[in-house]
Amino acid sequence: MTKTMDDAKETSIEPYEVGVPEEFPEDDGEASIRKGTSADRKAMWRMGKVQELRRNFRFVSMFGFTMIVMGTWQWCLSTAQIGLFNGGTAGFIWMFVVCWAGFITVYLSMAEMGSMAPTSGGQYHWVSEFAPPKYQKLLSYLIGWLSVLGWQTGAAVSAFVSGTQIQGLIALNNPNYVFQAWHGTLLTFAVAALNLIFNVFLAKRLPMVESVVLVVHVFGFIAIISVLWVMGPITDAHTTFTTFNDGGAWDNLALSALVGFLAGLGPLLAGDAPVHMSEELRDASKNLPRAMIWTVMVNGVMGLVMCITFASCLGNLEDALGTTTRQPFLYVFYNATKSLGGASAMGAVVLFMIVFSNLTTTATASRQLFAFARDQGVPMNKIFSRVSPTWDVPVNALVFSFVVSCLLALINLGSVVALNNIATLNIAANMLSYMVSISCILRRRILGEPLLPAKFTLGRFGLAANVTAVLFLIFAFIMSFFPPEPHPSSETMNWACIVVGATGIFSAVYYYVKGRHVYVGPVAYVRKLS
């Protein structure tokens, strides 16, 4: 039985009850790059999806991909200024610990859902399958839009950060360099263009490249912390772990540290990347949760070690925050080595990894857009859901991600603060999509409704993990909207809440005007297994 789009529109959508029970067609059991394993084919058949992408990835390459897109230790250095300004060295370290603990429960919950339904759609697909029937369609549609927003802004932010770090390296080596906004914008264009070219023309080499870059990720980390441990001016542990800073003048050290919470959220975001790449992963129902869990554990350890090392070698906080490079980690590198060459080499390692983090983020963003377009969730869905028969990747979706990165980089010409709000928007949109999808499976657990079979299950710990994850995400979502100071001006205000709200309103209006007539939700194509 083959379901068409027209058939789906006439279907009365009930979870796991779409169509009649069916037997999986006879399968030869052989694995292939084109179709994956028998388990992959069965999962795609159950979800009513056609295999269009090559399953190039295996566990090690997907583990490398996820480690790099998350890039925790690199992003800890890149976002340190936020945590140091509001929180100081103590707040910077302890907020990371809180975020790591929270994200472990989040990714455990998502790994289980990913094993149940390994699809590039991720959150919006899970909501469609697990939400109450009455709300499946609308909720899935809204979460699809939020996921698009979160991943597209993530690609733009990582490209922009790469550009500003290049400027920081220039300033480190040339004291006469004057930061110009248009320099950062053009450098962002260059990074985004490089990653577009790679993701289109070298996509088949991406798994191999990710495995190689994973080696740089690990040994670069070892090299940098070794230099800081041996050559850096180490502050005593008591001072490092107990010194807070209230740079935003909140008149409350605890609240100030919580405002700096973003410095811990950003480096641990994007652990759902393998979900959106799952249709390119062999034996996805098994390897997807493995990649997610190993990534958050290993990257979390590396991130914590880097946070403690960086904070211990910081030196004078005001000097670090006021560095002419605008990158506190470059100040710390130079302060430790007393060498422009040494500090530049260490900074180049961080930059290299951030560029590749942008490359993998762009790949993931394009796959998420491709999946949502395939389910007719966005305008011009036929364009964005098209997979190039030559390159076996959604080229149009990749080009869209490139254009979005360039357009958002133009904001920097008017206000760098406005562009920083885009980074907050990336966090808030993803937090909300995680929260709603986990809440749906939590509801099913509480009501005792059946769950899909999976190769990875949380078992009796599922309820506790889901509850903890949702509570953490609610808190993180709220904190992501706080401005850096209690009485912000129009320039320093955090406008992310307005943009998230506007996205919700736009998607809801578009849904009622057109979306509800063409979007039926992934659950409409799901086959009930006999």
LINRA-V842352 format. One record per residue. RES is the residue in three letters. D_LAST is the distance of its C-alpha to the last C-alpha in Angstrom with 1 decimal. Layout:
RES_D_LAST / RES_D_LAST
This chain:
MET_13.4 / THR_15.9 / LYS_16.8 / THR_20.6 / MET_22.7 / ASP_23.9 / ASP_20.5 / ALA_19.8 / LYS_23.1 / GLU_22.2 / THR_18.9 / SER_19.1 / ILE_17.9 / GLU_16.0 / PRO_14.5 / TYR_10.7 / GLU_10.8 / VAL_11.9 / GLY_10.9 / VAL_8.3 / PRO_4.5 / GLU_5.2 / GLU_5.9 / PHE_8.6 / PRO_11.8 / GLU_14.1 / ASP_16.2 / ASP_19.7 / GLY_19.4 / GLU_22.7 / ALA_23.8 / SER_26.0 / ILE_27.9 / ARG_26.5 / LYS_22.7 / GLY_22.6 / THR_20.5 / SER_17.1 / ALA_15.9 / ASP_17.7 / ARG_16.3 / LYS_12.7 / ALA_13.8 / MET_15.7 / TRP_13.0 / ARG_10.7 / MET_14.0 / GLY_15.0 / LYS_18.2 / VAL_20.4 / GLN_22.1 / GLU_25.7 / LEU_27.4 / ARG_28.4 / ARG_27.0 / ASN_30.6 / PHE_30.2 / ARG_29.5 / PHE_29.9 / VAL_33.7 / SER_34.3 / MET_31.8 / PHE_33.5 / GLY_36.8 / PHE_35.6 / THR_34.6 / MET_37.8 / ILE_39.9 / VAL_38.3 / MET_38.7 / GLY_42.1 / THR_43.0 / TRP_46.4 / GLN_47.6 / TRP_46.5 / CYS_48.1 / LEU_51.4 / SER_50.8 / THR_50.1 / ALA_52.6 / GLN_55.1 / ILE_52.9 / GLY_52.6 / LEU_56.2 / PHE_57.6 / ASN_55.8 / GLY_55.4 / GLY_57.6 / THR_56.8 / ALA_55.5 / GLY_53.3 / PHE_52.0 / ILE_50.9 / TRP_49.6 / MET_47.6 / PHE_45.9 / VAL_45.0 / VAL_43.6 / CYS_41.5 / TRP_40.2 / ALA_39.1 / GLY_37.4 / PHE_35.6 / ILE_34.3 / THR_32.2 / VAL_31.2 / TYR_30.0 / LEU_28.2 / SER_26.3 / MET_25.6 / ALA_24.8 / GLU_21.9 / MET_20.6 / GLY_21.3 / SER_19.2 / MET_16.2 / ALA_16.9 / PRO_19.6 / THR_21.0 / SER_24.7 / GLY_24.4 / GLY_24.2 / GLN_25.4 / TYR_24.9 / HIS_21.3 / TRP_20.6 / VAL_22.6 / SER_20.6 / GLU_17.3 / PHE_19.0 / ALA_21.9 / PRO_22.2 / PRO_20.8 / LYS_24.5 / TYR_25.7 / GLN_22.9 / LYS_24.5 / LEU_28.1 / LEU_27.6 / SER_25.6 / TYR_28.3 / LEU_31.1 / ILE_29.7 / GLY_29.2 / TRP_32.9 / LEU_33.9 / SER_32.2 / VAL_34.0 / LEU_37.2 / GLY_36.8 / TRP_36.1 / GLN_38.7 / THR_41.4 / GLY_40.6 / ALA_41.3 / ALA_44.5 / VAL_45.7 / SER_45.2 / ALA_47.1 / PHE_49.9 / VAL_50.2 / SER_50.6 / GLY_53.4 / THR_55.2 / GLN_55.1 / ILE_56.8 / GLN_59.4 / GLY_59.7 / LEU_60.4 / ILE_63.0 / ALA_64.7 / LEU_64.8 / ASN_66.7 / ASN_68.8 / PRO_70.3 / ASN_71.6 / TYR_68.1 / VAL_67.5 / PHE_63.9 / GLN_63.2 / ALA_60.1 / TRP_59.9 / HIS_59.9 / GLY_56.7 / THR_55.1 / LEU_56.0 / LEU_54.8 / THR_51.5 / PHE_51.3 / ALA_52.1 / VAL_49.4 / ALA_46.8 / ALA_47.9 / LEU_47.8 / ASN_44.2 / LEU_43.2 / ILE_44.8 / PHE_43.1 / ASN_39.6 / VAL_40.0 / PHE_42.0 / LEU_41.2 / ALA_37.5 / LYS_36.6 / ARG_39.0 / LEU_37.7 / PRO_35.8 / MET_38.9 / VAL_41.2 / GLU_39.1 / SER_39.4 / VAL_43.2 / VAL_43.7 / LEU_41.9 / VAL_44.9 / VAL_47.3 / HIS_45.4 / VAL_45.9 / PHE_49.4 / GLY_50.6 / PHE_49.7 / ILE_51.6 / ALA_54.6 / ILE_55.0 / ILE_54.7 / SER_57.1 / VAL_59.7 / LEU_59.4 / TRP_59.7 / VAL_62.7 / MET_64.6 / GLY_63.5 / PRO_65.6 / ILE_63.4 / THR_63.7 / ASP_63.6 / ALA_60.3 / HIS_61.5 / THR_62.5 / THR_59.4 / PHE_57.0 / THR_59.1 / THR_60.7 / PHE_59.1 / ASN_60.1 / ASP_60.2 / GLY_60.8 / GLY_59.5 / ALA_62.0 / TRP_59.4 / ASP_61.9 / ASN_59.2 / LEU_58.1 / ALA_54.7 / LEU_53.9 / SER_55.2 / ALA_52.9 / LEU_49.9 / VAL_50.9 / GLY_50.9 / PHE_47.2 / LEU_46.2 / ALA_47.8 / GLY_45.1 / LEU_42.2 / GLY_42.8 / PRO_42.8 / LEU_39.4 / LEU_37.6 / ALA_35.2 / GLY_33.1 / ASP_30.0 / ALA_31.2 / PRO_28.7 / VAL_25.9 / HIS_27.5 / MET_28.0 / SER_24.5 / GLU_23.7 / GLU_26.8 / LEU_25.9 / ARG_24.5 / ASP_21.8 / ALA_21.8 / SER_19.4 / LYS_21.9 / ASN_25.1 / LEU_25.0 / PRO_25.3 / ARG_27.8 / ALA_29.9 / MET_30.0 / ILE_30.9 / TRP_33.5 / THR_35.0 / VAL_35.7 / MET_37.1 / VAL_39.3 / ASN_40.4 / GLY_41.1 / VAL_43.4 / MET_45.2 / GLY_45.5 / LEU_47.0 / VAL_49.5 / MET_50.5 / CYS_51.0 / ILE_53.2 / THR_55.2 / PHE_55.7 / ALA_56.8 / SER_59.1 / CYS_60.8 / LEU_61.0 / GLY_64.7 / ASN_66.1 / LEU_63.3 / GLU_65.4 / ASP_66.3 / ALA_62.7 / LEU_61.5 / GLY_64.6 / THR_64.4 / THR_65.5 / THR_62.4 / ARG_60.2 / GLN_57.9 / PRO_58.7 / PHE_57.1 / LEU_59.6 / TYR_62.4 / VAL_61.1 / PHE_60.8 / TYR_64.4 / ASN_65.7 / ALA_64.3 / THR_65.4 / LYS_68.5 / SER_67.7 / LEU_66.5 / GLY_65.1 / GLY_63.2 / ALA_61.8 / SER_61.0 / ALA_59.1 / MET_57.1 / GLY_56.4 / ALA_55.4 / VAL_52.6 / VAL_51.3 / LEU_51.6 / PHE_49.8 / MET_46.8 / ILE_46.7 / VAL_46.8 / PHE_43.8 / SER_42.1 / ASN_42.7 / LEU_41.3 / THR_38.0 / THR_37.9 / THR_38.5 / ALA_35.7 / THR_33.2 / ALA_34.6 / SER_34.1 / ARG_30.5 / GLN_29.7 / LEU_31.7 / PHE_29.9 / ALA_26.4 / PHE_27.7 / ALA_29.4 / ARG_26.4 / ASP_24.8 / GLN_28.1 / GLY_29.3 / VAL_32.9 / PRO_35.7 / MET_36.0 / ASN_32.4 / LYS_32.5 / ILE_35.4 / PHE_33.9 / SER_30.4 / ARG_32.1 / VAL_31.8 / SER_34.9 / PRO_34.3 / THR_37.4 / TRP_36.8 / ASP_33.0 / VAL_33.4 / PRO_33.5 / VAL_37.2 / ASN_37.7 / ALA_36.0 / LEU_38.2 / VAL_41.3 / PHE_40.4 / SER_40.2 / PHE_43.6 / VAL_45.1 / VAL_44.0 / SER_45.5 / CYS_48.7 / LEU_48.9 / LEU_48.4 / ALA_51.0 / LEU_53.5 / ILE_53.4 / ASN_55.2 / LEU_58.2 / GLY_58.6 / SER_57.5 / VAL_55.9 / VAL_55.1 / ALA_52.9 / LEU_51.1 / ASN_50.6 / ASN_48.9 / ILE_46.3 / ALA_45.5 / THR_45.0 / LEU_42.8 / ASN_40.6 / ILE_40.2 / ALA_39.7 / ALA_37.1 / ASN_34.9 / MET_35.5 / LEU_34.2 / SER_31.1 / TYR_30.3 / MET_31.2 / VAL_29.0 / SER_25.9 / ILE_26.4 / SER_27.3 / CYS_23.9 / ILE_22.1 / LEU_25.0 / ARG_24.5 / ARG_20.9 / ARG_22.3 / ILE_25.2 / LEU_23.2 / GLY_20.7 / GLU_17.7 / PRO_14.6 / LEU_14.9 / LEU_12.7 / PRO_12.7 / ALA_15.9 / LYS_18.3 / PHE_21.1 / THR_21.1 / LEU_24.1 / GLY_23.1 / ARG_25.8 / PHE_28.0 / GLY_25.6 / LEU_27.2 / ALA_30.7 / ALA_30.0 / ASN_28.5 / VAL_31.4 / THR_34.0 / ALA_32.6 / VAL_32.7 / LEU_36.2 / PHE_37.5 / LEU_36.2 / ILE_37.8 / PHE_41.0 / ALA_40.8 / PHE_40.1 / ILE_43.2 / MET_45.4 / SER_44.6 / PHE_46.5 / PHE_49.7 / PRO_52.8 / PRO_54.8 / GLU_57.7 / PRO_58.1 / HIS_60.2 / PRO_58.8 / SER_60.4 / SER_58.6 / GLU_58.5 / THR_57.1 / MET_54.7 / ASN_51.0 / TRP_49.6 / ALA_46.0 / CYS_45.1 / ILE_46.5 / VAL_44.5 / VAL_41.1 / GLY_41.9 / ALA_42.9 / THR_39.7 / GLY_37.8 / ILE_40.0 / PHE_39.8 / SER_36.1 / ALA_35.8 / VAL_38.4 / TYR_36.9 / TYR_33.5 / TYR_35.1 / VAL_37.3 / LYS_34.8 / GLY_31.8 / ARG_29.9 / HIS_30.3 / VAL_28.7 / TYR_26.6 / VAL_23.2 / GLY_21.9 / PRO_19.2 / VAL_16.6 / ALA_17.0 / TYR_15.6 / VAL_12.5 / ARG_9.1 / LYS_6.4 / LEU_3.8 / SER_0.0
